[in-house]
Amino acid sequence: MVMTGEDEQVLSRSQRRSLRRIYNGRSVPIVADGRAFLTYKEARQYLQSLTDEGRDAAYAEMRGQAK
């Protein structure tokens, strides 16, 4: 899948950076919306497929579990 500028802008720069930090070297998956995510790429693709409201809720859930 080739990323276009529009695809990358679905998540803000700070959200992308935060997700990279959360998933860097992770060995225990984070569960959001009943799905487990172990890598940044999996999480990013899932978040990009959601509506704005769903994306914000799933992102907040991921961040909450990372702490």
N, C-alpha and C positions, 0 to 999 in steps of 0.2 A: 504494500500500500504506500503510495507516494503522498507525503504530507504537503498540502498547499498552505499558503499563508492564512487562508480562511480557517482551515482546520486547526492550525496552531493557535489562533486567536480565540477559540472557544474557551480555553483556560487562560487566565491572566498570567503574566510573567511570574508574579509572586506565587501563584498557585502551582505553576509548573516547577519552580525552584523548591517549594515546600515538599511537593510530592517526590521529587528526586531525593531529597534528604531523608524523607520517611522511608522510602523503599531501598535506599543504598545499603547493600549488604544484609538485607532482611532474611532471616531464616524461618521466621514464624509469620504466616500470612495474616493480613488484616481482613476482617470480614465486614462488608458493607452491603446493605440490601440483600443479605442472605448469600452473597457470593464472596469467595475468598480470593484475595489478590496478593501475590508474592512479589511481583515486579512492577516497576514504574510504568513500563509499556502496557501491561495488562490494565492497570488502574486508569491510565490516560485514555486508552481506547474505550473503556467502559464509560468514563465520565463524558467523553465527547459524544457518546450515543444518547445521552439523556437530555431532557428538557432543562431549561435554566433552573427551575425550582428543584427538580430531582438532582441535578448536578450539585447545587449548593448543599443540599441535605447529605448526599453521599460523601462529598468532600469533607464536610464537617465531621461526619461519622469516622472517616479515615483518620483525620487529624486527632480526634478524640482518643482513638485506640492506640495511636502511635506514642502517646505520652506515658 
